[in-house]
């Protein structure tokens, strides 16, 4: 690892994290708001009441603003795969490119084709065709998320592929296995349902502002009624799909689950942490306490992780140092197997060039026996395989805590609407305005859990992040980091300014 500029790797990681987290400001809102707009227009179509048309057009305008900025940031993210992560793009392009191509061919085509009809076609097409266009945009938007999340899920749990030793590339074996991966399924349903929840908070937040300002009060109450019901349903799905995502992580990414819970010493009847302060000085294998303070729920983690009472849940120490009793081999053994795989691959390629078929066959056989640990061979220390535990732990527990709070918020709005005194609840409306920022905090926390919890892997167990990099200088990456940061700040200011201006304008004709 002496020839690897780790500073350059860290700056490349920081740049991609900046881009991904900024992009994630727009994506979940686009997913959910597209569906909510379609619901609003469906109500207009069924009732024929002009007020619902005005409500639909208002939220549709905000959706369009968010959609446009989101597309721009997504393009930047794909650009970075080629600039900062060229080794990754080369090694997995055959697999990673397929869902991205599907996203462009099907989902994005569906979005862009009917977006113009949805936004500009109110008086140019029939009500039925316009409603169909709105729903197709919503479906296309969420299908875009499907293909992106399939690509990401493959990085978390690589299936449906094989490693070609002649080209040193991962190549696709089964597209349907990649599409149907349990990680892909759980990520898609959890991400989309959390996007629906964020959109409900968005509508509730802005509608609360209208009620506080005593503007468009009937519109605000109707919007809240639809969004709050939508939010309660979405919050329920978020809870269920979040549980499934954690279960999937326990099965295929046990290190991520251990980091989420700050679990070093695994065991039977493992406790779930309700509230805790991890010890930042804690290292694998030492005798320090895992937490400075902690409140646990007895035996629950075993049930959530394995769907079995009293089952064994491995901790970080088990995964680093091994646990023969549980059939867990140590990271040191995996590193050794990985080094054998790398060495065998080098011998195979040399023998092939020299025409030494017998040597090549033996080397290939040895490589196949160890290829599952290929990525481990690039590490020098087992401890390097542990992600940032405090960051993953706090992000996970913030996400869970907020996910528990959101349905309470929506039910509160529905209760005040039922009692017909929502407009008088100034304190609750102010909280409703700020609840949107809690939604964004939960979204970003979830993204940190998914991506930081996977570290140090670009592809789980097969390709470390520092191997996936491009051969650039640290200065080059630093320069582009600050360039993109500046662009993002400008875009964010533009987004917020345009949004606020449109919100202040309010409904058409009023």
C-alpha positions as CSV (number, residue, x, y, z in Angstrom):
1,X,0.0,0.0,0.0
2,X,3.0,2.3,0.1
3,X,2.4,3.5,-3.5
4,X,-1.2,4.5,-2.8
5,X,-1.8,8.1,-2.0
6,X,-4.4,7.7,0.8
7,X,-4.9,11.5,0.9
8,X,-6.1,11.4,-2.7
9,X,-8.4,8.5,-1.8
10,X,-9.8,10.5,1.1
11,X,-10.4,13.6,-1.0
12,X,-12.1,11.5,-3.7
13,X,-14.3,9.9,-1.1
14,X,-15.1,13.3,0.4
15,X,-16.0,14.7,-3.1
16,X,-18.3,11.8,-3.9
17,X,-19.9,12.0,-0.4
18,X,-20.5,15.7,-0.9
19,X,-22.1,15.0,-4.3
20,X,-24.2,12.1,-3.1
21,X,-25.5,13.9,0.0
22,X,-26.3,17.0,-2.0
23,X,-28.1,15.0,-4.6
24,X,-30.0,13.2,-1.9
25,X,-31.6,16.5,-0.9
26,X,-33.6,16.4,-4.1
27,X,-34.1,12.7,-4.9
28,X,-36.4,11.5,-2.0
29,X,-38.5,14.7,-2.3
30,X,-38.9,14.0,-6.1
31,X,-39.9,10.4,-5.4
32,X,-42.6,11.3,-2.9
33,X,-43.9,14.6,-4.3
34,X,-44.5,13.1,-7.7
35,X,-46.9,10.5,-6.1
36,X,-48.6,13.1,-4.0
37,X,-49.1,15.4,-7.0
38,X,-50.7,12.5,-8.8
39,X,-53.0,11.9,-5.8
40,X,-54.0,15.6,-5.8
41,X,-54.8,15.5,-9.5
42,X,-56.8,12.3,-9.1
43,X,-59.0,14.0,-6.5
44,X,-59.4,16.9,-9.0
45,X,-60.3,14.4,-11.7
46,X,-62.9,12.6,-9.5
47,X,-64.5,15.7,-8.0
48,X,-64.1,18.2,-10.8
49,X,-63.6,21.0,-8.3
50,X,-61.4,23.8,-9.4
51,X,-59.8,24.2,-6.0
52,X,-58.2,20.8,-6.3
53,X,-56.8,21.8,-9.7
54,X,-55.2,24.9,-8.1
55,X,-53.8,22.7,-5.3
56,X,-52.4,20.3,-7.8
57,X,-50.7,23.0,-10.0
58,X,-49.2,24.6,-6.9
59,X,-47.5,21.4,-5.7
60,X,-46.6,20.4,-9.3
61,X,-44.7,23.7,-9.7
62,X,-42.6,23.0,-6.6
63,X,-42.1,19.4,-7.8
64,X,-40.8,20.7,-11.2
65,X,-38.3,23.0,-9.5
66,X,-36.9,20.2,-7.3
67,X,-36.9,17.8,-10.3
68,X,-34.8,20.1,-12.4
69,X,-32.1,20.7,-9.8
70,X,-32.0,17.0,-8.9
71,X,-31.3,16.0,-12.5
72,X,-28.3,18.4,-12.7
73,X,-26.7,17.0,-9.5
74,X,-27.3,13.4,-10.7
75,X,-25.3,14.1,-13.9
76,X,-22.4,15.4,-11.8
77,X,-22.4,12.2,-9.7
78,X,-22.2,9.9,-12.8
79,X,-19.4,12.1,-14.2
80,X,-17.4,11.4,-11.0
81,X,-17.4,7.7,-11.6
82,X,-15.2,8.3,-14.7
83,X,-13.0,10.9,-13.2
84,X,-12.3,9.8,-9.6
85,X,-13.1,6.1,-9.8
86,X,-11.9,4.9,-13.2
87,X,-10.6,1.6,-11.8
88,X,-14.0,0.9,-10.4
89,X,-15.7,1.9,-13.7
90,X,-13.3,-0.4,-15.6
91,X,-13.7,-3.4,-13.4
92,X,-17.5,-3.3,-12.9
93,X,-18.7,-1.4,-16.0
94,X,-20.3,-4.5,-17.5
95,X,-22.5,-4.9,-14.4
96,X,-22.9,-1.4,-13.0
97,X,-23.7,0.0,-16.4
98,X,-26.6,-2.3,-17.1
99,X,-29.0,-0.8,-14.5
100,X,-27.9,2.7,-15.3
101,X,-28.6,2.1,-19.0
102,X,-32.0,0.6,-18.0
103,X,-32.7,3.8,-16.0
104,X,-31.9,5.9,-19.0
105,X,-33.8,3.8,-21.5
106,X,-37.0,3.2,-19.5
107,X,-37.5,5.3,-16.5
108,X,-35.9,8.6,-17.5
109,X,-37.4,8.3,-21.0
110,X,-40.8,7.9,-19.3
111,X,-40.3,10.9,-17.0
112,X,-39.1,13.3,-19.7
113,X,-41.6,12.2,-22.3
114,X,-44.7,12.9,-20.1
115,X,-43.2,15.7,-17.9
116,X,-43.9,18.3,-20.6
117,X,-47.5,17.1,-20.9
118,X,-47.9,17.1,-17.2
119,X,-46.6,20.6,-16.7
120,X,-47.7,22.4,-19.9
121,X,-50.6,20.4,-21.1
122,X,-53.4,21.4,-18.8
123,X,-55.4,23.1,-21.6
124,X,-54.0,21.1,-24.5
125,X,-55.0,17.6,-23.7
126,X,-58.0,15.9,-22.1
127,X,-58.3,15.6,-18.3
128,X,-57.9,11.8,-18.5
129,X,-54.7,12.0,-20.6
130,X,-53.2,14.7,-18.4
131,X,-53.9,12.6,-15.3
132,X,-52.3,9.6,-17.0
133,X,-49.3,11.7,-17.8
134,X,-48.9,12.8,-14.2
135,X,-49.1,9.2,-13.0
136,X,-46.6,8.1,-15.6
137,X,-44.1,10.8,-14.5
138,X,-44.5,9.6,-10.9
139,X,-44.0,6.0,-11.9
140,X,-41.0,6.9,-14.1
141,X,-39.5,8.9,-11.3
142,X,-39.7,5.9,-8.9
143,X,-38.5,3.5,-11.5
144,X,-35.4,5.7,-11.9
145,X,-34.7,5.1,-8.2
146,X,-35.2,1.4,-8.7
147,X,-32.3,1.1,-11.2
148,X,-30.0,3.3,-9.3
149,X,-30.6,1.4,-6.1
150,X,-30.1,-1.9,-7.9
151,X,-26.7,-0.7,-8.9
152,X,-25.9,0.4,-5.4
153,X,-27.3,-2.8,-3.9
154,X,-24.9,-4.8,-6.1
155,X,-22.0,-2.9,-4.5
156,X,-23.4,-3.9,-1.1
157,X,-24.0,-7.6,-2.0
158,X,-22.4,-8.6,-5.3
159,X,-24.5,-11.4,-6.9
160,X,-25.3,-12.6,-10.4
161,X,-21.7,-12.1,-11.7
162,X,-18.3,-13.8,-12.1
163,X,-14.7,-12.5,-12.2
164,X,-13.0,-12.9,-15.6
165,X,-9.3,-13.6,-14.8
166,X,-8.3,-12.8,-18.4
167,X,-9.7,-9.2,-18.4
168,X,-9.6,-8.7,-14.6
169,X,-13.2,-7.5,-14.7
170,X,-16.4,-8.5,-13.0
171,X,-18.9,-9.6,-15.6
172,X,-22.6,-10.2,-15.5
173,X,-23.9,-13.7,-15.3
174,X,-27.6,-13.1,-14.4
175,X,-29.3,-9.7,-14.7
176,X,-32.4,-11.1,-13.0
177,X,-30.4,-12.3,-10.0
178,X,-28.9,-8.8,-9.7
179,X,-32.4,-7.2,-10.0
180,X,-34.0,-9.6,-7.5
181,X,-31.2,-9.3,-4.9
182,X,-32.7,-9.1,-1.4
183,X,-30.6,-6.0,-0.8
184,X,-31.9,-4.4,-3.9
185,X,-35.5,-5.2,-3.0
186,X,-35.2,-4.0,0.6
187,X,-33.2,-0.8,-0.4
188,X,-35.8,0.1,-3.1
189,X,-38.9,-0.2,-0.9
190,X,-37.2,1.5,2.1
191,X,-35.9,4.4,0.0
192,X,-39.1,5.0,-1.9
193,X,-41.3,4.8,1.3
194,X,-38.9,7.2,3.1
195,X,-39.2,9.5,0.1
196,X,-43.0,9.4,0.4
197,X,-42.6,10.3,4.1
198,X,-40.3,13.3,3.3
199,X,-42.8,14.6,0.7
200,X,-45.6,14.4,3.2
201,X,-43.5,16.4,5.6
202,X,-42.8,18.9,2.8
203,X,-46.5,19.5,2.1
204,X,-47.3,19.7,5.8
205,X,-44.4,22.1,6.5
206,X,-45.4,24.6,3.7
207,X,-49.1,24.2,4.5
208,X,-48.4,25.0,8.2
209,X,-46.6,28.2,7.1
210,X,-49.7,29.2,5.1
211,X,-51.9,28.6,8.1
212,X,-49.6,30.7,10.3
213,X,-49.7,33.5,7.7
214,X,-53.5,33.1,7.4
215,X,-53.2,32.6,3.6
216,X,-54.9,29.9,1.5
217,X,-56.2,28.3,4.6
218,X,-58.7,25.9,3.0
219,X,-56.0,24.8,0.5
220,X,-53.5,24.3,3.3
221,X,-56.0,22.2,5.4
222,X,-56.9,20.0,2.4
223,X,-53.2,19.6,1.5
224,X,-52.4,18.6,5.1
225,X,-55.3,16.1,5.2
226,X,-54.1,14.3,2.2
227,X,-50.4,14.5,3.1
228,X,-50.9,13.4,6.7
229,X,-52.8,10.3,5.7
230,X,-50.2,9.6,3.1
231,X,-47.5,10.2,5.7
232,X,-48.9,7.8,8.3
233,X,-49.1,5.1,5.7
234,X,-45.6,5.9,4.4
235,X,-44.2,5.9,8.0
236,X,-45.6,2.5,8.6
237,X,-43.9,1.2,5.4
238,X,-40.7,2.9,6.4
239,X,-40.7,1.0,9.8
240,X,-41.4,-2.3,8.1
241,X,-38.9,-1.9,5.3
242,X,-36.3,-0.5,7.7
243,X,-36.6,-3.7,9.7
244,X,-36.2,-5.8,6.6
245,X,-33.1,-3.7,5.5
246,X,-31.5,-4.3,8.9
247,X,-32.3,-8.0,8.7
248,X,-30.8,-8.2,5.2
249,X,-27.6,-6.4,6.5
250,X,-27.3,-8.9,9.3
251,X,-27.3,-11.7,6.7
252,X,-24.9,-10.3,4.1
253,X,-23.1,-7.4,5.8
254,X,-22.7,-8.4,9.5
255,X,-20.0,-5.8,10.0
256,X,-22.4,-3.1,9.1
257,X,-25.0,-4.3,11.6
258,X,-22.4,-4.6,14.3
259,X,-21.4,-1.0,13.7
260,X,-25.0,0.1,13.7
261,X,-25.4,-1.3,17.2
262,X,-21.9,-0.6,18.4
263,X,-21.6,-4.3,19.1
264,X,-18.1,-5.6,19.7
265,X,-18.7,-8.7,21.7
266,X,-21.2,-10.9,19.9
267,X,-23.4,-13.4,21.7
268,X,-26.7,-15.2,22.1
269,X,-29.8,-13.2,23.2
270,X,-28.0,-10.1,22.0
271,X,-29.4,-6.8,23.3
272,X,-30.5,-3.9,21.2
273,X,-29.3,-0.5,22.1
274,X,-32.1,2.0,22.7
275,X,-29.8,5.0,23.6
276,X,-26.1,5.0,23.9
277,X,-22.9,7.0,23.7
278,X,-20.2,4.9,22.0
279,X,-16.6,5.0,23.4
280,X,-14.6,6.7,20.5
281,X,-11.4,5.2,21.9
282,X,-12.7,1.6,21.7
283,X,-10.7,-0.6,19.3
284,X,-11.3,-4.2,18.3
285,X,-9.9,-6.7,20.8
286,X,-9.1,-4.2,23.6
287,X,-10.6,-4.3,27.0
288,X,-12.3,-0.9,27.0
289,X,-16.0,-0.5,27.4
290,X,-18.1,-0.3,24.2
291,X,-20.1,2.6,25.6
292,X,-19.7,5.5,27.9
293,X,-23.4,5.3,28.7
294,X,-26.0,3.0,27.3
295,X,-29.6,1.8,27.7
296,X,-30.4,-1.6,26.1
297,X,-33.5,-3.7,25.3
298,X,-32.7,-7.3,26.3
299,X,-32.5,-10.0,23.7
300,X,-34.2,-8.0,20.9
301,X,-31.3,-7.7,18.6
302,X,-31.2,-11.5,18.1
303,X,-34.8,-11.5,17.0
304,X,-34.4,-8.6,14.6
305,X,-31.1,-9.8,13.1
306,X,-32.0,-13.5,12.6
307,X,-35.8,-13.7,13.1
308,X,-35.0,-16.2,15.9
309,X,-35.2,-15.9,19.7
310,X,-31.9,-16.4,21.4
311,X,-29.8,-16.6,18.2
312,X,-26.2,-15.6,18.0
313,X,-25.3,-12.2,16.6
314,X,-21.6,-11.7,15.7
315,X,-19.9,-8.5,17.0
316,X,-16.9,-6.6,15.5
317,X,-14.4,-8.7,17.5
318,X,-15.9,-12.0,16.2
319,X,-15.7,-10.7,12.6
320,X,-12.1,-9.4,13.0
321,X,-10.6,-12.2,15.1
322,X,-12.9,-15.0,14.1
323,X,-15.1,-17.3,16.1
324,X,-14.6,-21.0,15.3
325,X,-17.5,-22.1,17.3
326,X,-19.8,-20.0,15.1
327,X,-18.0,-20.9,11.9
328,X,-16.6,-17.3,11.4
329,X,-13.1,-17.2,10.1
330,X,-10.8,-14.4,11.1
331,X,-10.1,-11.3,9.0
332,X,-6.4,-12.3,9.0
333,X,-7.3,-15.6,7.3
334,X,-9.4,-13.8,4.7
335,X,-6.5,-11.4,4.1
336,X,-4.1,-14.4,3.6
337,X,-6.6,-16.0,1.2
338,X,-7.0,-12.8,-0.7
339,X,-3.2,-12.4,-1.1
340,X,-3.1,-16.0,-2.5
341,X,-5.9,-15.0,-4.9
342,X,-4.0,-11.9,-6.1
343,X,-0.7,-13.9,-6.4
344,X,-2.4,-16.8,-8.3
345,X,-4.0,-14.3,-10.7
346,X,-0.7,-12.7,-11.5
347,X,0.9,-16.1,-12.1
348,X,-2.1,-17.1,-14.3
349,X,-1.8,-14.0,-16.5
350,X,2.0,-14.4,-16.9
351,X,1.7,-18.1,-17.7
352,X,-1.0,-17.4,-20.3
353,X,1.2,-14.8,-22.0
354,X,4.1,-17.3,-22.1
355,X,1.9,-20.2,-23.3
356,X,2.5,-22.3,-20.2
357,X,-0.9,-23.9,-20.1
358,X,-0.2,-26.3,-17.3
359,X,1.1,-23.5,-14.9
360,X,-1.9,-21.3,-15.9
361,X,-4.4,-24.1,-15.2
362,X,-2.9,-24.7,-11.7
363,X,-2.8,-21.0,-10.9
364,X,-6.4,-20.6,-12.1
365,X,-7.5,-23.4,-9.9
366,X,-5.8,-21.9,-6.9
367,X,-7.4,-18.5,-7.7
368,X,-10.9,-19.9,-7.9
369,X,-10.5,-21.5,-4.5
370,X,-9.7,-18.1,-2.9
371,X,-11.4,-15.5,-5.2
372,X,-14.2,-14.9,-2.7
373,X,-11.7,-13.1,-0.5
374,X,-10.0,-11.3,-3.4
375,X,-10.5,-7.8,-2.0
376,X,-9.1,-8.7,1.4
377,X,-5.7,-9.3,-0.1
378,X,-5.1,-5.6,-0.5
379,X,-5.2,-4.9,3.3
380,X,-2.3,-5.1,5.7
381,X,-4.2,-5.0,9.0
382,X,-7.5,-6.7,10.0
383,X,-8.5,-3.5,11.9
384,X,-8.7,-1.7,8.6
385,X,-11.9,-3.6,7.8
386,X,-13.9,-1.9,10.5
387,X,-16.0,1.2,9.5
388,X,-16.3,4.3,11.6
389,X,-18.4,2.8,14.4
390,X,-19.5,6.0,16.2
391,X,-20.6,7.7,12.9
392,X,-22.6,4.7,11.8
393,X,-24.1,4.1,15.3
394,X,-25.3,7.7,15.7
395,X,-26.6,8.0,12.2
396,X,-28.6,4.8,12.6
397,X,-30.1,5.7,15.9
398,X,-31.0,9.2,14.8
399,X,-32.7,7.8,11.8
400,X,-34.7,5.3,13.9
401,X,-35.6,7.9,16.6
402,X,-36.9,10.3,13.9
403,X,-38.7,7.5,12.1
404,X,-40.6,6.9,15.3
405,X,-41.5,10.5,15.7
406,X,-42.9,11.2,12.2
407,X,-46.1,9.2,12.5
408,X,-46.9,10.9,15.7
409,X,-46.5,14.3,13.9
410,X,-48.9,13.2,11.2
411,X,-51.5,11.8,13.6
412,X,-51.3,15.1,15.5
413,X,-52.2,17.0,12.4
414,X,-55.1,14.7,11.6
415,X,-56.4,15.0,15.2
416,X,-56.4,18.8,15.1
417,X,-58.0,18.7,11.7
418,X,-60.7,16.4,13.0
419,X,-61.3,18.8,16.0
420,X,-61.4,21.7,13.5
421,X,-58.9,23.8,15.5
422,X,-55.7,23.3,13.6
423,X,-55.4,27.0,12.7
424,X,-55.4,27.9,16.4
425,X,-52.5,25.5,17.3
426,X,-49.7,28.0,16.6
427,X,-47.0,26.1,18.5
428,X,-47.9,22.9,16.6
429,X,-47.9,24.7,13.2
430,X,-44.4,26.2,14.0
431,X,-43.2,22.7,14.8
432,X,-44.8,21.5,11.6
433,X,-42.8,24.1,9.6
434,X,-39.5,22.8,11.1
435,X,-40.4,19.1,10.8
436,X,-39.2,19.1,7.2
437,X,-35.6,19.6,8.4
438,X,-36.0,16.6,10.7
439,X,-37.1,14.6,7.6
440,X,-33.9,15.7,5.8
441,X,-31.8,14.8,8.8
442,X,-33.3,11.3,8.8
443,X,-32.7,11.0,5.0
444,X,-29.0,11.9,5.3
445,X,-28.5,9.7,8.3
446,X,-29.9,6.7,6.4
447,X,-27.5,7.4,3.5
448,X,-24.6,7.6,5.9
449,X,-25.6,4.2,7.5
450,X,-25.8,2.6,4.0
451,X,-22.5,3.9,2.7
452,X,-20.2,4.5,5.6
453,X,-21.4,1.2,7.1
454,X,-20.0,-0.6,4.0
455,X,-16.6,0.9,4.3
456,X,-13.8,0.2,3.4
457,X,-15.4,-1.6,0.4
458,X,-16.4,-0.2,-3.0
459,X,-17.7,-3.7,-3.7
460,X,-18.3,-5.7,-0.5
461,X,-15.4,-8.2,0.0
462,X,-14.1,-7.9,-3.5
463,X,-12.9,-4.3,-4.2
464,X,-11.6,-1.9,-1.6
465,X,-12.2,1.8,-2.1
466,X,-8.5,2.6,-2.4
467,X,-8.1,0.2,-5.3
468,X,-11.2,1.6,-7.1
469,X,-9.7,5.0,-7.4
470,X,-8.3,6.9,-10.4
471,X,-4.6,7.6,-10.7
472,X,-5.0,11.4,-10.0
473,X,-3.0,13.7,-7.8
474,X,-4.3,14.9,-4.5
475,X,-4.2,18.5,-5.7
476,X,-6.4,17.7,-8.7
477,X,-9.1,16.1,-6.6
478,X,-8.9,18.9,-4.0
479,X,-9.4,21.5,-6.8
480,X,-12.5,19.7,-8.2
481,X,-13.8,19.2,-4.7
482,X,-14.0,22.9,-4.1
483,X,-15.2,23.6,-7.6
484,X,-18.2,21.2,-7.1
485,X,-18.8,22.6,-3.6
486,X,-19.1,26.1,-5.0
487,X,-21.4,24.8,-7.8
488,X,-23.6,23.0,-5.2
489,X,-23.8,26.1,-3.0
490,X,-25.0,28.2,-6.0
491,X,-27.5,25.5,-7.0
492,X,-28.8,25.3,-3.4
493,X,-29.2,29.0,-3.1
494,X,-31.0,29.0,-6.5
495,X,-33.3,26.1,-5.4
496,X,-34.2,27.7,-2.1
497,X,-34.7,31.1,-3.6
498,X,-37.0,29.9,-6.4
499,X,-38.9,27.6,-4.0
500,X,-39.5,30.4,-1.5
501,X,-40.5,32.8,-4.2
502,X,-43.0,30.3,-5.6
503,X,-44.4,29.6,-2.1
504,X,-44.8,33.3,-1.4
505,X,-46.7,33.7,-4.6
506,X,-49.1,30.9,-3.5
507,X,-52.0,29.6,-5.6
508,X,-52.7,30.8,-9.1
509,X,-55.1,33.7,-9.4
510,X,-55.1,34.5,-5.7
